[in-house]
């Protein structure tokens, strides 16, 4: 599953097909949460993207499997949110000392990937504390996507 920042990187990249080959060399199915689509379109609008960047984003989205938010995600969302705040009663010990504040959109993205058993591909370190607890997080250095 691609995080919003990965979608944005594709839209800005000079050769998005080459970037896809680099990130997804085995040509696996790629998923995206509807939240990431809304975030990326909002960023495009607020930053007055030109037609080329917007078209690149639209073309990419046409190739991805879009996952909607629904009630099936609610329990996973709550578990991840409580865990991130060091307040999930299912966990006695945490590998971090202070709470990890996550944006609500990131919680939806993480809970979708976790529930569906998908690897989350992101340039955002805010998901790292969830790695191997709720889901697999593949952190990409932002410069890799340029």
C-alpha positions as CSV (number, residue, x, y, z in Angstrom):
1,X,0.0,0.0,0.0
2,X,1.4,3.4,-1.0
3,X,1.2,6.2,1.5
4,X,0.3,9.7,0.3
5,X,3.9,10.9,0.2
6,X,4.7,8.2,-2.3
7,X,1.9,9.2,-4.5
8,X,3.1,12.8,-4.4
9,X,6.6,11.6,-5.3
10,X,5.3,9.9,-8.4
11,X,3.5,13.1,-9.5
12,X,6.7,15.1,-9.2
13,X,9.0,12.5,-10.7
14,X,10.4,13.1,-14.3
15,X,10.1,9.3,-15.1
16,X,7.3,7.8,-13.0
17,X,7.4,4.5,-14.8
18,X,11.0,4.1,-13.9
19,X,10.2,5.0,-10.3
20,X,7.5,2.3,-10.2
21,X,10.0,-0.3,-11.5
22,X,12.4,0.8,-8.7
23,X,9.8,0.6,-5.9
24,X,7.9,-2.4,-7.2
25,X,10.3,-4.5,-9.4
26,X,8.1,-7.6,-9.0
27,X,5.1,-5.8,-10.4
28,X,2.9,-6.7,-7.4
29,X,-0.6,-5.3,-7.1
30,X,-0.4,-1.9,-5.4
31,X,-3.1,-0.6,-3.1
32,X,-3.9,2.9,-2.0
33,X,-6.4,4.1,0.6
34,X,-9.0,6.6,-0.4
35,X,-7.6,8.9,2.3
36,X,-4.3,9.1,0.4
37,X,-6.1,10.0,-2.8
38,X,-8.0,12.8,-1.0
39,X,-4.8,14.1,0.6
40,X,-2.8,14.1,-2.7
41,X,-5.6,15.9,-4.6
42,X,-5.8,18.4,-1.8
43,X,-2.1,19.0,-2.0
44,X,-2.3,19.4,-5.8
45,X,-5.1,21.9,-5.4
46,X,-3.5,23.9,-2.6
47,X,-0.1,24.0,-4.5
48,X,-1.7,24.8,-7.9
49,X,-0.1,21.9,-9.6
50,X,0.1,22.1,-13.4
51,X,-1.7,19.7,-15.8
52,X,1.3,17.4,-16.1
53,X,1.6,16.6,-12.4
54,X,-2.1,16.2,-12.0
55,X,-2.3,13.9,-15.1
56,X,0.7,11.8,-13.7
57,X,-1.2,11.4,-10.4
58,X,-4.4,10.4,-12.2
59,X,-2.6,7.9,-14.4
60,X,-0.9,6.4,-11.4
61,X,-4.2,6.1,-9.5
62,X,-5.8,4.3,-12.5
63,X,-3.2,1.5,-12.0
64,X,-3.8,1.1,-8.3
65,X,-6.4,-0.7,-6.3
66,X,-8.4,1.8,-4.2
67,X,-9.5,0.8,-0.8
68,X,-12.4,2.6,0.9
69,X,-12.8,3.3,4.6
70,X,-15.6,1.3,6.2
71,X,-16.7,-0.1,9.6
72,X,-14.4,-3.1,9.2
73,X,-11.4,-0.8,9.9
74,X,-12.7,0.7,13.2
75,X,-11.3,-1.9,15.6
76,X,-7.9,-1.9,14.0
77,X,-7.9,1.9,13.9
78,X,-8.7,1.9,17.7
79,X,-6.0,-0.7,18.5
80,X,-3.3,1.3,16.5
81,X,-4.3,4.6,18.0
82,X,-4.3,3.3,21.6
83,X,-1.0,1.5,21.0
84,X,0.6,4.7,19.5
85,X,-0.5,6.6,22.7
86,X,1.0,3.8,25.0
87,X,-2.5,3.1,26.3
88,X,-3.5,-0.2,24.6
89,X,-4.2,-2.7,27.4
90,X,-3.1,-5.6,25.1
91,X,0.5,-4.4,25.4
92,X,2.4,-4.3,28.7
93,X,5.7,-3.0,27.2
94,X,6.3,-0.6,24.4
95,X,9.5,-0.2,22.4
96,X,9.1,3.6,22.7
97,X,8.8,5.7,25.9
98,X,6.6,8.6,24.8
99,X,3.4,8.5,22.8
100,X,3.7,8.6,19.0
101,X,1.2,11.1,17.8
102,X,-0.3,10.1,14.5
103,X,-2.5,12.2,12.3
104,X,-6.0,10.8,11.9
105,X,-5.5,10.2,8.2
106,X,-2.3,8.2,8.9
107,X,-4.3,6.1,11.3
108,X,-6.8,5.2,8.6
109,X,-4.0,4.4,6.2
110,X,-2.1,2.2,8.7
111,X,-5.3,0.4,9.9
112,X,-6.2,-0.4,6.2
113,X,-2.7,-1.8,5.5
114,X,-2.8,-3.8,8.8
115,X,-6.2,-5.2,8.3
116,X,-5.5,-6.3,4.8
117,X,-2.0,-7.6,5.6
118,X,-0.4,-5.2,3.2
119,X,3.1,-3.7,3.4
120,X,2.9,0.1,3.8
121,X,5.4,1.9,1.6
122,X,6.1,5.4,2.9
123,X,8.7,8.1,3.3
124,X,7.1,9.1,6.6
125,X,8.9,7.9,9.8
126,X,5.7,8.4,11.8
127,X,4.7,4.8,10.9
128,X,8.0,3.1,12.0
129,X,6.7,2.3,15.6
130,X,4.0,0.1,14.0
131,X,6.5,-2.1,12.0
132,X,6.3,-5.8,12.9
133,X,3.6,-5.0,15.5
134,X,0.6,-4.3,13.3
135,X,2.0,-4.3,9.8
136,X,5.2,-4.3,7.7
137,X,6.4,-0.8,7.0
138,X,8.8,-0.2,4.2
139,X,10.5,3.1,4.9
140,X,12.0,4.8,1.8
141,X,14.4,7.7,2.2
142,X,12.7,10.6,0.4
143,X,15.9,11.2,-1.7
144,X,15.4,7.7,-3.2
145,X,12.2,8.9,-4.9
146,X,13.7,12.0,-6.6
